[in-house]
Amino acid sequence: MEKDTLVFGTHGVVALGLIAFGAYRVSGGAVVPGALNVVMAAAVVVVGRYVADLA
């Protein structure tokens, strides 16, 4: 597996975890913190793509 694929894949897995936790928080009534988790997931994907392009 290439290094850039591994870096982006790892960031993708972390982002999926953040999205799942954000959905859990939203379902529990904490809409704003859940939405922040989803926004952070998007940021993790963007950083992962950037770092993968550097590798």
Buried (B, 14 or more C-beta within 10 A) or exposed (E): EEEBEEBBEBBBEBBEEBBEBBEEBBEEEBEEEBEBBBEBBEEBBEEBBEBBEEE
